[in-house]
Amino acid sequence: MVEIRSTLDIIMEKAKEVEVTDEDKAAFMEREIEGKIRGFLQKFLDGVLNKERFQSEMAGFEGKRYETAVSILKKECLAQMTLGSNNQPLLEILQDIAGIDTGPVEALISRYREELTSKRAERQTLLKKHLADRGISGSAVVPNLEADPEWNAYTVDLHDRSHQELAAIERPS
């Protein structure tokens, strides 16, 4: 009589042939830690997890896992930075939990904001002049920068350059 094999039996037989390498184990560990760090960070940013609890969760990682967790935390914080908005919670995590000097990141954000503000004023002045040359002037005339293709191209370029600098900060020395 022929034996009918279940799907589970077939899978288990195939699984015996699969070998998990050390590289695979390291990749699994990193993905697991990355998921936990992302979860902790999101809960912190949402106000569900306070900084002390975040620190205790990080302390749960030991040895090599802790080093990996700090590296991932740094990467995640820098990836979530939005140069034009408030990054204080992320900077606080980088400094207080990951133990990283946030000076270079804060300097980059400051330079970004200063350059954007300066160029915005320059561009508005230029656009007002162009409008005045066409006979459109007065105190109520306010150029719409968001409709200006040159301004949009400039802001995209500035954003990209600044994020490249952030990525350079992210890489270990």
N, C-alpha and C positions, 0 to 999 in steps of 0.2 A: 504494500500500500504506500502511496506517495504522501510524504509529510507536507502539510501546508504551512509555510513560514509566514509569520506576521511581519509587518513593516518594521516593527521594533527589532525583531531578530535580525533582519537584513541590515538595519542601521548599526546595530551593535557589532555585527560582524565586520562591517566596513570601518567602524571606528577603531577597531583593534589595529588596523593597518596605519592609522594616522599617528604621526609622531609630532609632538609639540616641542619645538626647539626653544632654546633659551631666549632667542630674539623674539619669538612669538610670545613667550611669557612676559618679557619686558614690555612689549607693545600692549598686551592685555592689561598689565598693571598701569601703564601710563594712561590708557583710555579710561580705566576705572577711576584713577585719581583725577583726571581731567573732568570727568562728569561730576564728581563730588565737589571739586573746586568751583566749577561753574554754578552748581546748585547753591553752595555756600555764598558765593559772591552775589548771585541774584537775590537770594533771601536777604542779604545785608543791604543791598541797594533798595529793596522793597520795604525795608524797615522791619522785617520779620525776625531777623537775626541781628543781635547787637554785636559790637566789636569784641567784647569779652568772650561771648559764646563762639564767635568766629575764631578767636585765638585758641580757645580750648579744642575746637574741632581740628584746627591745624596741628595742635600738639599731639593729636591722636596718630599722626603719621610719624613713623620712626625711621631713623637712619636714611638710607637711600630714598625711601618713599617720601620723607620730609623734604629732601633736596629737590626731588622731582615736583612735589606739591608747590614749593616756593617758586620754582622756575615756571610752572604752569600758571600760578597766581599772577606773577609779574606779567607774563604774556597776555593773560586775559584782561588784566587791568588796563594795560596799554592799548589793547585792541578795542576796548570799550570807551576809550577817551573820545570825547567829542570836543574838538578844539574851541568851538564857539560857545560852549555852555559850561555849567558848573561841574568841575571834575573833582571837587574837594573830597567826596567820599572815597573815590578811587585812589587819590593821592594819600589819603589817610591810611587806607589798607596797605598800599605799597610801603609806606614809611613804618607804620606801627606793627604790622603783622609780618610783612615780608622782609622788613629790616633793610629797605633799599633807600638810598639817598634820592629824594625826589627833586632835588635842586635842578638837574638838567631838564627834567620834564616840565617843571614849573617855568623855567626860563624859556623853553620852547613855546609853551602856551602863551606866555607874556609877549614874546616876539611876534607870534602869529596875530594876536589881538592888536598889537600896536601897528603892525604893517597893514592889517586889514582896515583899521580906523583911518590911518594916514592916506592910504590909497583910495578909500571911499570918499574922503573929503576932496582929494585931487580930482577924482572922476566926476563928482557932482559939480564941482566948479567948472570943469571942462564942458560938461553937458549943458550947464546953464549958459555958458558962453556960446555954444553952438545954437541953442534956442534963441538967445538974444540976437545972434547974427541973422536969424530968420524972422526977426521982429516979434518974438515971443519973450516977454520979460515981465518983471513985477515981483512983488514980495510973495505972492501966492504960487509962483512957479517952483515946483519941486520935481527935479528929474527922477524918473522911475528907474533906478539902477537894475532892478530885477528884469526889466525888459531890454537891457543893454547887453548885446551879445559879447562885446569886448569885456565888460565887467564880469559877466558869467564865466567867460573863459579864464579870466585872471583868477577869480575865486577858486575855480576848479584846480588850476595850476598850483596856487598857494596851498590849498588843502592837500593835494597830492605830495608836494614837496615836504610839507610839514609831517605828514604821515610816514614818509620815507625816513625822515629824521627820527621819528618815534620808533620806527622799526630798527633803526641803527642803535638806539638806546637799549632796545629790548635784547639785542644780541649780546652775549657775554663777551667781556673784554679779553 
